[in-house]
């Protein structure tokens, strides 16, 4: 399964470079150039992971992350910034990658790790959610309504 990434980056050169690198790593990548477009595109629900620049026009990457988490979504979120704010790891971000990272294998590993974390979180939340409907047994069909 190819991980579907929505990549938000306002710098055109960086965006093109990273798209090529991410595709070479085997990811399926779509991109937008600002935070508002990232939020709009995310809401279409076709992605496995958001890769967000921290500093973008119209809406910062952190703002996009907060909106996604407030919506209750467990999608993987990776902040990709020249000045990564690692405190965001405690606020809903799965991974932070410094834009200075030139090792493609490290970038690939961090993205896949973030994706696995989100999958584990989704599974844990699924297991915690109580079943609201009782499954009918064979004998329930023969009970009389009173």
N, CA, C and O atoms as a GROMACS GRO file, in nm:
protein
  584
    1UNK      N    1   0.084  -0.119   0.000
    1UNK     CA    2   0.000   0.000   0.000
    1UNK      C    3   0.088   0.125   0.000
    1UNK      O    4   0.177   0.139   0.084
    2UNK      N    5   0.064   0.213  -0.093
    2UNK     CA    6   0.136   0.340  -0.097
    2UNK      C    7   0.068   0.438  -0.002
    2UNK      O    8  -0.054   0.455  -0.005
    3UNK      N    9   0.148   0.502   0.081
    3UNK     CA   10   0.095   0.603   0.172
    3UNK      C   11   0.064   0.728   0.091
    3UNK      O   12   0.149   0.778   0.016
    4UNK      N   13  -0.060   0.779   0.106
    4UNK     CA   14  -0.102   0.899   0.034
    4UNK      C   15  -0.075   1.022   0.122
    4UNK      O   16  -0.132   1.037   0.229
    5UNK      N   17   0.013   1.108   0.073
    5UNK     CA   18   0.057   1.225   0.148
    5UNK      C   19   0.001   1.352   0.086
    5UNK      O   20   0.005   1.371  -0.036
    6UNK      N   21  -0.051   1.441   0.172
    6UNK     CA   22  -0.081   1.577   0.131
    6UNK      C   23   0.030   1.664   0.187
    6UNK      O   24   0.047   1.675   0.308
    7UNK      N   25   0.106   1.725   0.098
    7UNK     CA   26   0.223   1.805   0.135
    7UNK      C   27   0.191   1.952   0.116
    7UNK      O   28   0.158   1.995   0.005
    8UNK      N   29   0.201   2.031   0.223
    8UNK     CA   30   0.176   2.175   0.217
    8UNK      C   31   0.307   2.250   0.236
    8UNK      O   32   0.370   2.242   0.341
    9UNK      N   33   0.347   2.323   0.133
    9UNK     CA   34   0.474   2.398   0.134
    9UNK      C   35   0.458   2.519   0.044
    9UNK      O   36   0.420   2.507  -0.072
   10UNK      N   37   0.488   2.637   0.098
   10UNK     CA   38   0.471   2.759   0.018
   10UNK      C   39   0.588   2.789  -0.075
   10UNK      O   40   0.570   2.857  -0.176
   11UNK      N   41   0.707   2.740  -0.045
   11UNK     CA   42   0.823   2.765  -0.130
   11UNK      C   43   0.823   2.667  -0.248
   11UNK      O   44   0.835   2.546  -0.229
   12UNK      N   45   0.810   2.721  -0.368
   12UNK     CA   46   0.796   2.636  -0.487
   12UNK      C   47   0.916   2.544  -0.510
   12UNK      O   48   0.898   2.427  -0.542
   13UNK      N   49   1.038   2.596  -0.494
   13UNK     CA   50   1.158   2.514  -0.515
   13UNK      C   51   1.160   2.397  -0.417
   13UNK      O   52   1.183   2.282  -0.456
   14UNK      N   53   1.137   2.426  -0.290
   14UNK     CA   54   1.137   2.321  -0.187
   14UNK      C   55   1.028   2.219  -0.216
   14UNK      O   56   1.050   2.099  -0.206
   15UNK      N   57   0.909   2.269  -0.252
   15UNK     CA   58   0.796   2.180  -0.280
   15UNK      C   59   0.830   2.083  -0.393
   15UNK      O   60   0.805   1.963  -0.380
   16UNK      N   61   0.885   2.133  -0.503
   16UNK     CA   62   0.918   2.047  -0.616
   16UNK      C   63   1.027   1.945  -0.580
   16UNK      O   64   1.018   1.828  -0.616
   17UNK      N   65   1.129   1.992  -0.507
   17UNK     CA   66   1.237   1.903  -0.466
   17UNK      C   67   1.183   1.790  -0.378
   17UNK      O   68   1.215   1.673  -0.399
   18UNK      N   69   1.102   1.826  -0.278
   18UNK     CA   70   1.051   1.725  -0.184
   18UNK      C   71   0.951   1.631  -0.249
   18UNK      O   72   0.948   1.512  -0.217
   19UNK      N   73   0.870   1.682  -0.339
   19UNK     CA   74   0.776   1.593  -0.409
   19UNK      C   75   0.853   1.486  -0.484
   19UNK      O   76   0.818   1.368  -0.478
   20UNK      N   77   0.959   1.526  -0.554
   20UNK     CA   78   1.040   1.428  -0.627
   20UNK      C   79   1.101   1.327  -0.530
   20UNK      O   80   1.097   1.207  -0.555
   21UNK      N   81   1.156   1.376  -0.420
   21UNK     CA   82   1.218   1.286  -0.323
   21UNK      C   83   1.115   1.190  -0.263
   21UNK      O   84   1.142   1.071  -0.250
   22UNK      N   85   1.000   1.242  -0.226
   22UNK     CA   86   0.897   1.158  -0.165
   22UNK      C   87   0.846   1.052  -0.262
   22UNK      O   88   0.821   0.938  -0.223
   23UNK      N   89   0.831   1.088  -0.388
   23UNK     CA   90   0.788   0.991  -0.488
   23UNK      C   91   0.894   0.884  -0.509
   23UNK      O   92   0.861   0.767  -0.529
   24UNK      N   93   1.022   0.923  -0.506
   24UNK     CA   94   1.130   0.825  -0.518
   24UNK      C   95   1.130   0.728  -0.400
   24UNK      O   96   1.175   0.614  -0.412
   25UNK      N   97   1.080   0.774  -0.286
   25UNK     CA   98   1.069   0.687  -0.167
   25UNK      C   99   0.946   0.596  -0.175
   25UNK      O  100   0.927   0.510  -0.089
   26UNK      N  101   0.863   0.615  -0.277
   26UNK     CA  102   0.748   0.528  -0.296
   26UNK      C  103   0.617   0.583  -0.244
   26UNK      O  104   0.518   0.509  -0.236
   27UNK      N  105   0.613   0.710  -0.207
   27UNK     CA  106   0.489   0.770  -0.157
   27UNK      C  107   0.407   0.827  -0.272
   27UNK      O  108   0.461   0.865  -0.376
   28UNK      N  109   0.277   0.832  -0.252
   28UNK     CA  110   0.185   0.896  -0.344
   28UNK      C  111   0.164   1.038  -0.288
   28UNK      O  112   0.111   1.053  -0.178
   29UNK      N  113   0.205   1.141  -0.362
   29UNK     CA  114   0.209   1.277  -0.308
   29UNK      C  115   0.123   1.374  -0.388
   29UNK      O  116   0.130   1.379  -0.511
   30UNK      N  117   0.042   1.451  -0.316
   30UNK     CA  118  -0.027   1.568  -0.371
   30UNK      C  119   0.023   1.687  -0.292
   30UNK      O  120   0.065   1.673  -0.177
   31UNK      N  121   0.018   1.805  -0.353
   31UNK     CA  122   0.071   1.922  -0.281
   31UNK      C  123  -0.018   2.044  -0.297
   31UNK      O  124  -0.094   2.058  -0.393
   32UNK      N  125  -0.006   2.132  -0.199
   32UNK     CA  126  -0.072   2.263  -0.200
   32UNK      C  127   0.030   2.364  -0.150
   32UNK      O  128   0.131   2.328  -0.089
   33UNK      N  129   0.003   2.493  -0.176
   33UNK     CA  130   0.103   2.594  -0.144
   33UNK      C  131   0.073   2.680  -0.023
   33UNK      O  132   0.149   2.773   0.006
   34UNK      N  133  -0.035   2.653   0.049
   34UNK     CA  134  -0.058   2.728   0.173
   34UNK      C  135  -0.145   2.648   0.269
   34UNK      O  136  -0.204   2.546   0.232
   35UNK      N  137  -0.150   2.696   0.392
   35UNK     CA  138  -0.222   2.624   0.496
   35UNK      C  139  -0.372   2.615   0.474
   35UNK      O  140  -0.432   2.512   0.503
   36UNK      N  141  -0.432   2.721   0.422
   36UNK     CA  142  -0.576   2.718   0.396
   36UNK      C  143  -0.611   2.612   0.292
   36UNK      O  144  -0.708   2.538   0.306
   37UNK      N  145  -0.530   2.605   0.187
   37UNK     CA  146  -0.554   2.502   0.084
   37UNK      C  147  -0.530   2.362   0.141
   37UNK      O  148  -0.598   2.267   0.102
   38UNK      N  149  -0.435   2.350   0.233
   38UNK     CA  150  -0.411   2.220   0.298
   38UNK      C  151  -0.535   2.178   0.376
   38UNK      O  152  -0.578   2.063   0.368
   39UNK      N  153  -0.592   2.271   0.452
   39UNK     CA  154  -0.713   2.242   0.530
   39UNK      C  155  -0.828   2.204   0.437
   39UNK      O  156  -0.898   2.107   0.462
   40UNK      N  157  -0.848   2.281   0.330
   40UNK     CA  158  -0.957   2.253   0.236
   40UNK      C  159  -0.939   2.117   0.170
   40UNK      O  160  -1.035   2.040   0.159
   41UNK      N  161  -0.819   2.087   0.126
   41UNK     CA  162  -0.791   1.960   0.058
   41UNK      C  163  -0.802   1.843   0.155
   41UNK      O  164  -0.853   1.737   0.120
   42UNK      N  165  -0.753   1.861   0.277
   42UNK     CA  166  -0.762   1.756   0.379
   42UNK      C  167  -0.906   1.713   0.402
   42UNK      O  168  -0.935   1.594   0.418
   43UNK      N  169  -0.997   1.809   0.402
   43UNK     CA  170  -1.138   1.779   0.433
   43UNK      C  171  -1.204   1.688   0.330
   43UNK      O  172  -1.311   1.634   0.355
   44UNK      N  173  -1.140   1.672   0.216
   44UNK     CA  174  -1.193   1.580   0.116
   44UNK      C  175  -1.168   1.435   0.157
   44UNK      O  176  -1.228   1.343   0.101
   45UNK      N  177  -1.080   1.415   0.256
   45UNK     CA  178  -1.061   1.284   0.318
   45UNK      C  179  -0.992   1.178   0.236
   45UNK      O  180  -1.025   1.060   0.248
   46UNK      N  181  -0.898   1.215   0.154
   46UNK     CA  182  -0.834   1.116   0.067
   46UNK      C  183  -0.689   1.087   0.104
   46UNK      O  184  -0.617   1.029   0.023
   47UNK      N  185  -0.645   1.125   0.222
   47UNK     CA  186  -0.503   1.116   0.255
   47UNK      C  187  -0.477   1.033   0.379
   47UNK      O  188  -0.563   1.021   0.467
   48UNK      N  189  -0.357   0.975   0.384
   48UNK     CA  190  -0.313   0.897   0.500
   48UNK      C  191  -0.226   0.980   0.593
   48UNK      O  192  -0.214   0.949   0.712
   49UNK      N  193  -0.165   1.087   0.539
   49UNK     CA  194  -0.068   1.163   0.617
   49UNK      C  195  -0.061   1.306   0.566
   49UNK      O  196  -0.067   1.331   0.445
   50UNK      N  197  -0.049   1.401   0.660
   50UNK     CA  198  -0.028   1.541   0.626
   50UNK      C  199   0.117   1.576   0.656
   50UNK      O  200   0.165   1.552   0.766
   51UNK      N  201   0.186   1.631   0.558
   51UNK     CA  202   0.323   1.679   0.574
   51UNK      C  203   0.316   1.830   0.561
   51UNK      O  204   0.293   1.883   0.452
   52UNK      N  205   0.334   1.900   0.674
   52UNK     CA  206   0.306   2.043   0.679
   52UNK      C  207   0.430   2.127   0.707
   52UNK      O  208   0.505   2.099   0.801
   53UNK      N  209   0.450   2.229   0.625
   53UNK     CA  210   0.550   2.330   0.655
   53UNK      C  211   0.497   2.408   0.776
   53UNK      O  212   0.376   2.425   0.791
   54UNK      N  213   0.587   2.454   0.860
   54UNK     CA  214   0.544   2.528   0.978
   54UNK      C  215   0.497   2.668   0.947
   54UNK      O  216   0.398   2.715   1.003
   55UNK      N  217   0.567   2.737   0.857
   55UNK     CA  218   0.541   2.878   0.829
   55UNK      C  219   0.489   2.893   0.687
   55UNK      O  220   0.565   2.885   0.590
   56UNK      N  221   0.357   2.915   0.676
   56UNK     CA  222   0.294   2.929   0.544
   56UNK      C  223   0.197   3.046   0.545
   56UNK      O  224   0.150   3.087   0.651
   57UNK      N  225   0.167   3.100   0.427
   57UNK     CA  226   0.065   3.205   0.420
   57UNK      C  227  -0.075   3.150   0.446
   57UNK      O  228  -0.101   3.030   0.432
   58UNK      N  229  -0.162   3.238   0.483
   58UNK     CA  230  -0.306   3.214   0.506
   58UNK      C  231  -0.333   3.130   0.630
   58UNK      O  232  -0.428   3.160   0.703
   59UNK      N  233  -0.254   3.027   0.657
   59UNK     CA  234  -0.271   2.946   0.777
   59UNK      C  235  -0.142   2.870   0.802
   59UNK      O  236  -0.088   2.806   0.712
   60UNK      N  237  -0.092   2.877   0.925
   60UNK     CA  238   0.031   2.808   0.962
   60UNK      C  239   0.007   2.657   0.970
   60UNK      O  240  -0.106   2.612   0.987
   61UNK      N  241   0.114   2.580   0.958
   61UNK     CA  242   0.103   2.435   0.970
   61UNK      C  243   0.046   2.393   1.105
   61UNK      O  244  -0.033   2.299   1.113
   62UNK      N  245   0.087   2.463   1.211
   62UNK     CA  246   0.036   2.432   1.345
   62UNK      C  247  -0.115   2.454   1.353
   62UNK      O  248  -0.185   2.377   1.419
   63UNK      N  249  -0.165   2.558   1.288
   63UNK     CA  250  -0.309   2.583   1.287
   63UNK      C  251  -0.384   2.471   1.216
   63UNK      O  252  -0.489   2.427   1.262
   64UNK      N  253  -0.330   2.425   1.104
   64UNK     CA  254  -0.392   2.313   1.032
   64UNK      C  255  -0.396   2.191   1.123
   64UNK      O  256  -0.500   2.125   1.133
   65UNK      N  257  -0.284   2.162   1.190
   65UNK     CA  258  -0.278   2.047   1.281
   65UNK      C  259  -0.386   2.058   1.388
   65UNK      O  260  -0.455   1.960   1.416
   66UNK      N  261  -0.401   2.175   1.449
   66UNK     CA  262  -0.500   2.193   1.556
   66UNK      C  263  -0.642   2.173   1.505
   66UNK      O  264  -0.725   2.111   1.573
   67UNK      N  265  -0.672   2.224   1.386
   67UNK     CA  266  -0.806   2.204   1.328
   67UNK      C  267  -0.834   2.056   1.303
   67UNK      O  268  -0.944   2.008   1.330
   68UNK      N  269  -0.734   1.985   1.253
   68UNK     CA  270  -0.750   1.842   1.226
   68UNK      C  271  -0.775   1.767   1.356
   68UNK      O  272  -0.865   1.683   1.363
   69UNK      N  273  -0.698   1.796   1.458
   69UNK     CA  274  -0.714   1.726   1.587
   69UNK      C  275  -0.845   1.765   1.655
   69UNK      O  276  -0.909   1.680   1.717
   70UNK      N  277  -0.886   1.891   1.643
   70UNK     CA  278  -1.015   1.934   1.699
   70UNK      C  279  -1.131   1.863   1.630
   70UNK      O  280  -1.235   1.840   1.690
   71UNK      N  281  -1.112   1.829   1.503
   71UNK     CA  282  -1.214   1.755   1.428
   71UNK      C  283  -1.218   1.608   1.470
   71UNK      O  284  -1.307   1.534   1.429
   72UNK      N  285  -1.121   1.567   1.553
   72UNK     CA  286  -1.119   1.430   1.604
   72UNK      C  287  -1.052   1.330   1.513
   72UNK      O  288  -1.068   1.209   1.531
   73UNK      N  289  -0.977   1.376   1.415
   73UNK     CA  290  -0.912   1.285   1.320
   73UNK      C  291  -0.776   1.240   1.371
   73UNK      O  292  -0.699   1.320   1.426
   74UNK      N  293  -0.746   1.113   1.353
   74UNK     CA  294  -0.618   1.056   1.395
   74UNK      C  295  -0.520   1.042   1.278
   74UNK      O  296  -0.425   0.965   1.288
   75UNK      N  297  -0.543   1.113   1.170
   75UNK     CA  298  -0.451   1.108   1.056
   75UNK      C  299  -0.309   1.142   1.102
   75UNK      O  300  -0.291   1.222   1.194
   76UNK      N  301  -0.211   1.080   1.040
   76UNK     CA  302  -0.072   1.110   1.074
   76UNK      C  303  -0.038   1.252   1.029
   76UNK      O  304  -0.072   1.294   0.919
   77UNK      N  305   0.030   1.325   1.119
   77UNK     CA  306   0.072   1.462   1.088
   77UNK      C  307   0.221   1.475   1.114
   77UNK      O  308   0.269   1.445   1.224
   78UNK      N  309   0.293   1.521   1.012
   78UNK     CA  310   0.437   1.544   1.023
   78UNK      C  311   0.463   1.691   0.995
   78UNK      O  312   0.422   1.743   0.891
   79UNK      N  313   0.530   1.758   1.087
   79UNK     CA  314   0.571   1.897   1.065
   79UNK      C  315   0.708   1.895   0.999
   79UNK      O  316   0.800   1.827   1.045
   80UNK      N  317   0.720   1.971   0.891
   80UNK     CA  318   0.844   1.976   0.814
   80UNK      C  319   0.887   2.121   0.809
   80UNK      O  320   0.831   2.201   0.734
   81UNK      N  321   0.986   2.156   0.891
   81UNK     CA  322   1.018   2.296   0.910
   81UNK      C  323   1.168   2.320   0.924
   81UNK      O  324   1.243   2.232   0.967
   82UNK      N  325   1.211   2.441   0.887
   82UNK     CA  326   1.350   2.480   0.907
   82UNK      C  327   1.382   2.494   1.056
   82UNK      O  328   1.495   2.472   1.098
   83UNK      N  329   1.282   2.530   1.133
   83UNK     CA  330   1.296   2.543   1.278
   83UNK      C  331   1.189   2.456   1.344
   83UNK      O  332   1.088   2.508   1.391
   84UNK      N  333   1.210   2.324   1.348
   84UNK     CA  334   1.107   2.236   1.401
   84UNK      C  335   1.078   2.265   1.548
   84UNK      O  336   1.170   2.283   1.629
   85UNK      N  337   0.951   2.269   1.582
   85UNK     CA  338   0.906   2.290   1.719
   85UNK      C  339   0.868   2.154   1.776
   85UNK      O  340   0.755   2.107   1.757
   86UNK      N  341   0.962   2.092   1.846
   86UNK     CA  342   0.940   1.957   1.896
   86UNK      C  343   0.836   1.950   2.007
   86UNK      O  344   0.788   1.842   2.040
   87UNK      N  345   0.799   2.064   2.064
   87UNK     CA  346   0.693   2.064   2.166
   87UNK      C  347   0.560   2.025   2.103
   87UNK      O  348   0.468   1.982   2.174
   88UNK      N  349   0.548   2.038   1.971
   88UNK     CA  350   0.424   1.999   1.903
   88UNK      C  351   0.401   1.849   1.908
   88UNK      O  352   0.290   1.802   1.883
   89UNK      N  353   0.505   1.773   1.939
   89UNK     CA  354   0.489   1.628   1.953
   89UNK      C  355   0.395   1.595   2.069
   89UNK      O  356   0.336   1.487   2.073
   90UNK      N  357   0.382   1.687   2.164
   90UNK     CA  358   0.291   1.669   2.277
   90UNK      C  359   0.153   1.727   2.250
   90UNK      O  360   0.065   1.720   2.336
   91UNK      N  361   0.134   1.784   2.133
   91UNK     CA  362   0.009   1.853   2.103
   91UNK      C  363  -0.064   1.798   1.982
   91UNK      O  364  -0.161   1.858   1.936
   92UNK      N  365  -0.020   1.684   1.929
   92UNK     CA  366  -0.093   1.624   1.818
   92UNK      C  367  -0.012   1.593   1.694
   92UNK      O  368  -0.064   1.533   1.600
   93UNK      N  369   0.114   1.633   1.693
   93UNK     CA  370   0.202   1.602   1.579
   93UNK      C  371   0.267   1.466   1.603
   93UNK      O  372   0.308   1.436   1.715
   94UNK      N  373   0.276   1.384   1.500
   94UNK     CA  374   0.337   1.252   1.513
   94UNK      C  375   0.488   1.253   1.493
   94UNK      O  376   0.558   1.167   1.546
   95UNK      N  377   0.538   1.350   1.417
   95UNK     CA  378   0.682   1.355   1.389
   95UNK      C  379   0.717   1.496   1.344
   95UNK      O  380   0.635   1.565   1.284
   96UNK      N  381   0.840   1.537   1.374
   96UNK     CA  382   0.895   1.663   1.324
   96UNK      C  383   1.020   1.631   1.244
   96UNK      O  384   1.106   1.553   1.288
   97UNK      N  385   1.030   1.690   1.126
   97UNK     CA  386   1.147   1.670   1.042
   97UNK      C  387   1.206   1.806   1.010
   97UNK      O  388   1.136   1.898   0.968
   98UNK      N  389   1.336   1.818   1.031
   98UNK     CA  390   1.408   1.941   0.998
   98UNK      C  391   1.428   1.946   0.847
   98UNK      O  392   1.469   1.847   0.787
   99UNK      N  393   1.398   2.060   0.786
   99UNK     CA  394   1.416   2.074   0.641
   99UNK      C  395   1.561   2.054   0.599
   99UNK      O  396   1.588   2.029   0.482
  100UNK      N  397   1.652   2.066   0.692
  100UNK     CA  398   1.792   2.045   0.661
  100UNK      C  399   1.830   1.898   0.646
  100UNK      O  400   1.943   1.867   0.608
  101UNK      N  401   1.737   1.808   0.675
  101UNK     CA  402   1.763   1.665   0.663
  101UNK      C  403   1.775   1.629   0.515
  101UNK      O  404   1.679   1.640   0.439
  102UNK      N  405   1.892   1.587   0.476
  102UNK     CA  406   1.915   1.554   0.335
  102UNK      C  407   1.917   1.403   0.310
  102UNK      O  408   1.919   1.359   0.195
  103UNK      N  409   1.916   1.326   0.415
  103UNK     CA  410   1.917   1.181   0.402
  103UNK      C  411   1.775   1.133   0.371
  103UNK      O  412   1.688   1.135   0.459
  104UNK      N  413   1.751   1.092   0.249
  104UNK     CA  414   1.618   1.050   0.206
  104UNK      C  415   1.567   0.930   0.285
  104UNK      O  416   1.447   0.921   0.312
  105UNK      N  417   1.656   0.839   0.323
  105UNK     CA  418   1.614   0.723   0.401
  105UNK      C  419   1.562   0.765   0.538
  105UNK      O  420   1.467   0.706   0.589
  106UNK      N  421   1.624   0.866   0.597
  106UNK     CA  422   1.576   0.914   0.726
  106UNK      C  423   1.438   0.978   0.713
  106UNK      O  424   1.350   0.954   0.796
  107UNK      N  425   1.419   1.058   0.610
  107UNK     CA  426   1.289   1.120   0.586
  107UNK      C  427   1.184   1.012   0.565
  107UNK      O  428   1.075   1.018   0.623
  108UNK      N  429   1.215   0.913   0.482
  108UNK     CA  430   1.122   0.803   0.456
  108UNK      C  431   1.088   0.729   0.586
  108UNK      O  432   0.971   0.701   0.612
  109UNK      N  433   1.189   0.699   0.666
  109UNK     CA  434   1.168   0.626   0.791
  109UNK      C  435   1.080   0.706   0.886
  109UNK      O  436   0.989   0.649   0.948
  110UNK      N  437   1.104   0.836   0.898
  110UNK     CA  438   1.026   0.920   0.990
  110UNK      C  439   0.880   0.929   0.945
  110UNK      O  440   0.789   0.927   1.028
  111UNK      N  441   0.858   0.939   0.816
  111UNK     CA  442   0.721   0.945   0.765
  111UNK      C  443   0.650   0.812   0.789
  111UNK      O  444   0.535   0.811   0.834
  112UNK      N  445   0.716   0.702   0.761
  112UNK     CA  446   0.654   0.571   0.783
  112UNK      C  447   0.629   0.547   0.932
  112UNK      O  448   0.528   0.486   0.968
  113UNK      N  449   0.718   0.594   1.017
  113UNK     CA  450   0.699   0.581   1.161
  113UNK      C  451   0.577   0.660   1.206
  113UNK      O  452   0.497   0.611   1.286
  114UNK      N  453   0.563   0.782   1.156
  114UNK     CA  454   0.447   0.864   1.190
  114UNK      C  455   0.318   0.797   1.144
  114UNK      O  456   0.218   0.798   1.216
  115UNK      N  457   0.321   0.738   1.025
  115UNK     CA  458   0.203   0.669   0.973
  115UNK      C  459   0.166   0.550   1.062
  115UNK      O  460   0.050   0.530   1.094
  116UNK      N  461   0.268   0.472   1.102
  116UNK     CA  462   0.242   0.357   1.190
  116UNK      C  463   0.183   0.403   1.324
  116UNK      O  464   0.091   0.340   1.376
  117UNK      N  465   0.236   0.512   1.378
  117UNK     CA  466   0.182   0.565   1.505
  117UNK      C  467   0.034   0.599   1.491
  117UNK      O  468  -0.046   0.568   1.580
  118UNK      N  469   0.000   0.663   1.382
  118UNK     CA  470  -0.141   0.701   1.364
  118UNK      C  471  -0.229   0.577   1.348
  118UNK      O  472  -0.343   0.576   1.397
  119UNK      N  473  -0.179   0.475   1.281
  119UNK     CA  474  -0.256   0.351   1.266
  119UNK      C  475  -0.276   0.283   1.401
  119UNK      O  476  -0.384   0.232   1.430
  120UNK      N  477  -0.172   0.282   1.483
  120UNK     CA  478  -0.182   0.224   1.617
  120UNK      C  479  -0.280   0.303   1.702
  120UNK      O  480  -0.359   0.244   1.777
  121UNK      N  481  -0.277   0.435   1.692
  121UNK     CA  482  -0.369   0.520   1.768
  121UNK      C  483  -0.513   0.494   1.726
  121UNK      O  484  -0.603   0.486   1.810
  122UNK      N  485  -0.536   0.481   1.596
  122UNK     CA  486  -0.670   0.453   1.546
  122UNK      C  487  -0.720   0.319   1.600
  122UNK      O  488  -0.836   0.307   1.640
  123UNK      N  489  -0.633   0.220   1.601
  123UNK     CA  490  -0.672   0.088   1.650
  123UNK      C  491  -0.701   0.093   1.800
  123UNK      O  492  -0.798   0.032   1.846
  124UNK      N  493  -0.619   0.164   1.876
  124UNK     CA  494  -0.643   0.176   2.020
  124UNK      C  495  -0.776   0.247   2.046
  124UNK      O  496  -0.852   0.205   2.134
  125UNK      N  497  -0.805   0.352   1.972
  125UNK     CA  498  -0.932   0.422   1.989
  125UNK      C  499  -1.049   0.334   1.950
  125UNK      O  500  -1.155   0.339   2.013
  126UNK      N  501  -1.031   0.254   1.847
  126UNK     CA  502  -1.138   0.162   1.806
  126UNK      C  503  -1.166   0.061   1.915
  126UNK      O  504  -1.282   0.029   1.942
  127UNK      N  505  -1.061   0.010   1.977
  127UNK     CA  506  -1.078  -0.089   2.083
  127UNK      C  507  -1.138  -0.029   2.209
  127UNK      O  508  -1.206  -0.099   2.284
  128UNK      N  509  -1.115   0.099   2.234
  128UNK     CA  510  -1.170   0.166   2.352
  128UNK      C  511  -1.316   0.202   2.336
  128UNK      O  512  -1.388   0.216   2.434
  129UNK      N  513  -1.361   0.218   2.211
  129UNK     CA  514  -1.498   0.260   2.185
  129UNK      C  515  -1.594   0.146   2.219
  129UNK      O  516  -1.583   0.037   2.164
  130UNK      N  517  -1.689   0.172   2.310
  130UNK     CA  518  -1.783   0.066   2.346
  130UNK      C  519  -1.878   0.035   2.231
  130UNK      O  520  -1.917   0.123   2.154
  131UNK      N  521  -1.914  -0.090   2.223
  131UNK     CA  522  -2.010  -0.131   2.121
  131UNK      C  523  -2.148  -0.084   2.167
  131UNK      O  524  -2.188  -0.110   2.281
  132UNK      N  525  -2.219  -0.014   2.081
  132UNK     CA  526  -2.349   0.041   2.119
  132UNK      C  527  -2.463  -0.055   2.087
  132UNK      O  528  -2.571  -0.044   2.145
  133UNK      N  529  -2.441  -0.144   1.998
  133UNK     CA  530  -2.546  -0.234   1.957
  133UNK      C  531  -2.514  -0.376   2.001
  133UNK      O  532  -2.405  -0.427   1.974
  134UNK      N  533  -2.607  -0.438   2.069
  134UNK     CA  534  -2.586  -0.576   2.111
  134UNK      C  535  -2.616  -0.666   1.992
  134UNK      O  536  -2.718  -0.652   1.924
  135UNK      N  537  -2.526  -0.758   1.968
  135UNK     CA  538  -2.546  -0.853   1.858
  135UNK      C  539  -2.652  -0.954   1.900
  135UNK      O  540  -2.648  -1.008   2.010
  136UNK      N  541  -2.746  -0.980   1.812
  136UNK     CA  542  -2.853  -1.075   1.842
  136UNK      C  543  -2.801  -1.217   1.829
  136UNK      O  544  -2.727  -1.252   1.738
  137UNK      N  545  -2.843  -1.298   1.925
  137UNK     CA  546  -2.806  -1.439   1.923
  137UNK      C  547  -2.916  -1.519   1.854
  137UNK      O  548  -3.022  -1.466   1.821
  138UNK      N  549  -2.887  -1.644   1.833
  138UNK     CA  550  -2.984  -1.734   1.774
  138UNK      C  551  -3.113  -1.736   1.857
  138UNK      O  552  -3.223  -1.735   1.802
  139UNK      N  553  -3.099  -1.737   1.990
  139UNK     CA  554  -3.216  -1.748   2.078
  139UNK      C  555  -3.295  -1.619   2.085
  139UNK      O  556  -3.414  -1.623   2.117
  140UNK      N  557  -3.235  -1.506   2.056
  140UNK     CA  558  -3.307  -1.379   2.058
  140UNK      C  559  -3.420  -1.379   1.955
  140UNK      O  560  -3.520  -1.308   1.974
  141UNK      N  561  -3.407  -1.454   1.850
  141UNK     CA  562  -3.511  -1.458   1.748
  141UNK      C  563  -3.639  -1.524   1.798
  141UNK      O  564  -3.747  -1.501   1.743
  142UNK      N  565  -3.627  -1.607   1.901
  142UNK     CA  566  -3.743  -1.681   1.950
  142UNK      C  567  -3.808  -1.616   2.072
  142UNK      O  568  -3.911  -1.664   2.119
  143UNK      N  569  -3.749  -1.510   2.122
  143UNK     CA  570  -3.806  -1.441   2.239
  143UNK      C  571  -3.932  -1.367   2.197
  143UNK      O  572  -3.939  -1.310   2.088
  144UNK      N  573  -4.030  -1.368   2.286
  144UNK     CA  574  -4.156  -1.299   2.258
  144UNK      C  575  -4.144  -1.153   2.299
  144UNK      O  576  -4.079  -1.119   2.398
  145UNK      N  577  -4.208  -1.070   2.223
  145UNK     CA  578  -4.216  -0.928   2.261
  145UNK      C  579  -4.326  -0.914   2.364
  145UNK      O  580  -4.438  -0.961   2.340
  146UNK      N  581  -4.299  -0.850   2.476
  146UNK     CA  582  -4.404  -0.833   2.577
  146UNK      C  583  -4.438  -0.690   2.597
  146UNK      O  584  -4.525  -0.658   2.679
   0.00000   0.00000   0.00000
